[in-house]
């Protein structure tokens, strides 16, 4: 049975977290970080997603973002994950997905929660 589609509200921020499959490393060096961030920037701009903060760890990432329309987050995430997977597989001579499950997305409904989340993301690598 398929999962129901997620619906996001225009202007309501979210905290997105996504891990590598089996928690394996998805960023091997600074080049991988740079390429991922370029892909995020391109896809976010193209799909209407405002990214407010991010943290890239070796085996996962965090984003805080606000979609400008209901499908912005879904479309941007699909493009980001597909684009980075193609890059990573080509560069490291491998095949298949690098992502585990679906991204975890938490809605941020209050102003205080928005700042707390941004602070958490900023301090996550520490």
C-alpha positions as CSV (number, residue, x, y, z in Angstrom):
1,X,0.0,0.0,0.0
2,X,1.4,3.4,-1.0
3,X,1.8,6.2,1.5
4,X,-0.4,9.2,1.3
5,X,1.2,12.3,-0.3
6,X,2.5,14.9,2.1
7,X,0.9,18.3,1.8
8,X,2.7,21.5,2.8
9,X,1.2,24.8,3.5
10,X,2.5,27.8,1.6
11,X,4.5,30.0,3.9
12,X,4.8,27.5,6.8
13,X,8.4,26.6,7.5
14,X,9.7,23.1,7.9
15,X,12.7,21.3,9.3
16,X,13.9,18.6,6.9
17,X,16.3,15.8,8.0
18,X,17.5,13.0,5.7
19,X,20.1,10.3,6.3
20,X,22.1,8.1,4.0
21,X,20.9,4.6,3.5
22,X,22.0,2.4,6.5
23,X,23.5,5.6,7.9
24,X,26.4,5.4,5.6
25,X,28.5,8.4,4.6
26,X,26.9,10.6,1.9
27,X,29.5,13.4,2.0
28,X,33.1,12.3,1.6
29,X,34.9,15.6,1.3
30,X,34.4,19.4,0.7
31,X,33.7,18.9,-3.0
32,X,30.7,16.7,-2.1
33,X,29.5,19.5,0.3
34,X,29.9,22.2,-2.3
35,X,28.1,20.2,-5.0
36,X,25.2,19.4,-2.7
37,X,24.8,23.0,-1.7
38,X,24.9,24.2,-5.3
39,X,22.2,21.6,-6.2
40,X,20.1,22.8,-3.2
41,X,20.5,26.4,-4.2
42,X,19.5,25.7,-7.8
43,X,16.5,23.5,-7.0
44,X,15.2,25.7,-4.2
45,X,15.3,28.8,-6.5
46,X,13.7,26.9,-9.4
47,X,10.9,25.3,-7.3
48,X,10.1,28.2,-5.0
49,X,11.7,27.1,-1.7
50,X,13.3,29.6,0.6
51,X,16.2,27.9,2.6
52,X,16.9,29.7,5.9
53,X,19.6,27.4,7.4
54,X,21.4,24.1,6.8
55,X,23.8,21.7,8.4
56,X,25.7,19.0,6.5
57,X,27.0,16.0,8.5
58,X,28.9,13.0,7.1
59,X,25.8,10.8,6.9
60,X,22.9,13.2,6.9
61,X,21.8,16.8,6.5
62,X,19.3,19.3,8.0
63,X,17.5,22.1,6.2
64,X,15.1,24.7,7.5
65,X,13.0,26.0,4.6
66,X,9.7,27.7,3.7
67,X,7.8,26.6,0.6
68,X,6.3,29.4,-1.4
69,X,3.5,27.0,-2.7
70,X,2.1,23.6,-1.7
71,X,4.3,21.6,-4.1
72,X,7.5,23.5,-3.7
73,X,9.1,21.3,-1.0
74,X,8.1,18.0,-2.6
75,X,9.5,19.1,-6.0
76,X,12.6,20.6,-4.7
77,X,13.5,17.6,-2.5
78,X,12.9,15.2,-5.4
79,X,15.3,17.3,-7.6
80,X,17.9,17.7,-4.9
81,X,18.0,14.0,-4.0
82,X,18.0,12.8,-7.6
83,X,20.6,15.3,-8.7
84,X,23.0,14.6,-5.8
85,X,22.5,10.8,-6.1
86,X,23.5,11.0,-9.8
87,X,26.6,13.2,-9.0
88,X,27.6,11.0,-6.1
89,X,27.2,7.7,-8.0
90,X,29.2,9.0,-11.0
91,X,32.0,10.4,-8.8
92,X,32.3,7.3,-6.6
93,X,31.7,4.7,-9.3
94,X,28.6,3.2,-7.7
95,X,24.9,2.6,-8.4
96,X,21.6,2.8,-6.5
97,X,20.2,5.2,-4.0
98,X,22.3,6.8,-1.3
99,X,19.2,7.9,0.7
100,X,17.4,5.9,3.4
101,X,13.6,6.0,3.5
102,X,11.8,9.3,3.1
103,X,13.1,12.6,4.5
104,X,11.8,13.4,8.0
105,X,9.9,16.7,7.8
106,X,8.7,18.6,10.9
107,X,6.3,21.6,10.5
108,X,7.4,24.7,12.3
109,X,4.2,26.4,13.5
110,X,5.3,29.1,16.0
111,X,7.9,31.9,15.9
112,X,9.7,30.6,19.0
113,X,9.9,27.1,17.4
114,X,11.3,28.7,14.2
115,X,14.3,30.2,16.1
116,X,14.8,27.1,18.2
117,X,15.0,25.0,15.1
118,X,17.4,27.3,13.4
119,X,19.6,27.4,16.5
120,X,19.5,23.5,16.7
121,X,20.5,23.2,13.0
122,X,23.4,25.8,13.5
123,X,24.8,23.9,16.5
124,X,24.2,20.4,15.2
125,X,27.7,19.8,13.8
126,X,29.2,20.8,17.2
